[in-house]
């Protein structure tokens, strides 16, 4: 699929020059920082050395005082608490964090993860019934609940108080309980992009302040929060960056046994970047909830029994392998379905359905289909008497808003602009597909009709090493490593270089493109690799000039580290 290259707006030259002087860095680093809103020495200090002391006051969140008062009342009255969370990574890490921290103060605390197949997404009637049966008078709902009006009303009838800790977009009406959600229109909390686990963390931070609990003990669980931030693809900016920075530090320096076992079974090594978390830890935690039960993921993360941890880690590794196989098979079926549809090429959206597809992987399949057909995509399957599915979006298209415009055909939906879940009656499928296509057609623009690669800077190859020896990792790369953790709002810098030539080109394992890249005026030739880019070898043929987008990476082989370009795209000039 052809990708559109867009060069980010250039940073203000005066600001770049002032920061370059203040930090004693080169033009490239200064420009990258100014692009990210870092314009002074103090800004840079906060960026490179995020401090937990700079976290916002949790009581700035609407109704936080009420939530803390309710937990304090539960403590004083020796009430039982049920911690309830969604079955994905954000939900299970949030449950693990609150359970581990609160069990010191509430020895009888329990956790509950709904079954994806019998209960569906979010707060469930079964979970509330479980609380009633076990005399749990306070339920803390994590990463869900902000639209669960009927479930909260049921809990109220049964004498169970609910505190919702959510980060999804609320509806016009809030449930009749204490609701913590920075996206509430009446919430003045200064940072709106917390994960669900992040909202739960802020509740615990507020409890520490009010009840003199140990905040240091709470910070010992920041690794769980870092995993949630990476997995839920929330912006790695502001408060999230502070929390993620320290969570990753803990994950790498003092990893909990559960994550050590997961990493070992995945044949990976510490230290991990946030990208490693997203592609290694997160899919395995998710696999438990997708194929079996999210309770296994929580049990893994909260256990202190080595044998139990090892058994659960092996089970979850197996679930992940099964998930991969299902993902591959269902994606192939869906692509065949689309290719055999004569009207498919004219559409602006993708909606596919099969009653036989596994509910646990439809979200992954939706993302896979976007790789072939770059358009808002929904994958549906049968679940009991209704159809249920997952939706995924493309750049600059608000999926939640589009589903809102189709809600007359839906039983329920929830999520955000990039990803959502939905449920509908089968007899509504045809009308929903028609309406969704109309909405997407009306909202698609030239900016979201093809995948975009945003270019941070155009550089010359001589700027990479400067006068440093080629066998060393250059200072530029070492400083860029300090930009971690990377994620939305702080992506790994993508560079553009033109008038390049390949001294050598090879295809590795029949699919990867390996090049030795030079410029006519460059002192050094650089190794470059394009994963699954064998078809682009023609653009880098001997003697043919080309331009290339790339990130700078460190390649380690036989104990030796060297600089390597990771090709994002290339084309002939």
Secondary structure as UniProt FT lines:
FT   STRAND          4..7
FT   HELIX           13..23
FT   HELIX           27..35
FT   TURN            36..37
FT   HELIX           41..48
FT   HELIX           52..54
FT   HELIX           58..60
FT   TURN            62..63
FT   HELIX           64..76
FT   TURN            77..78
FT   STRAND          80..85
FT   HELIX           89..102
FT   TURN            103..105
FT   TURN            107..108
FT   STRAND          110..113
FT   TURN            116..119
FT   HELIX           125..133
FT   TURN            134..135
FT   STRAND          136..142
FT   TURN            146..147
FT   HELIX           149..157
FT   TURN            158..159
FT   STRAND          161..165
FT   STRAND          178..180
FT   TURN            182..183
FT   TURN            185..186
FT   HELIX           196..211
FT   HELIX           215..219
FT   TURN            220..221
FT   HELIX           222..231
FT   TURN            232..233
FT   HELIX           238..253
FT   HELIX           257..265
FT   TURN            266..267
FT   HELIX           274..276
FT   HELIX           277..281
FT   HELIX           282..291
FT   HELIX           294..302
FT   HELIX           306..339
FT   TURN            342..343
FT   HELIX           344..346
FT   STRAND          350..353
FT   TURN            355..356
FT   HELIX           359..361
FT   HELIX           362..372
FT   STRAND          377..383
FT   TURN            384..385
FT   STRAND          386..392
FT   TURN            395..396
FT   HELIX           399..404
FT   TURN            405..406
FT   HELIX           407..409
FT   STRAND          412..415
FT   STRAND          419..424
FT   HELIX           426..428
FT   HELIX           429..443
FT   HELIX           446..448
FT   STRAND          452..455
FT   STRAND          457..458
FT   HELIX           462..465
FT   TURN            466..467
FT   TURN            470..471
FT   HELIX           475..481
FT   TURN            482..483
FT   TURN            488..489
FT   STRAND          495..508
FT   TURN            509..511
FT   STRAND          512..519
FT   TURN            520..521
FT   STRAND          526..530
FT   TURN            531..532
FT   HELIX           534..540
FT   TURN            542..543
FT   STRAND          546..557
FT   TURN            558..559
FT   STRAND          560..572
//
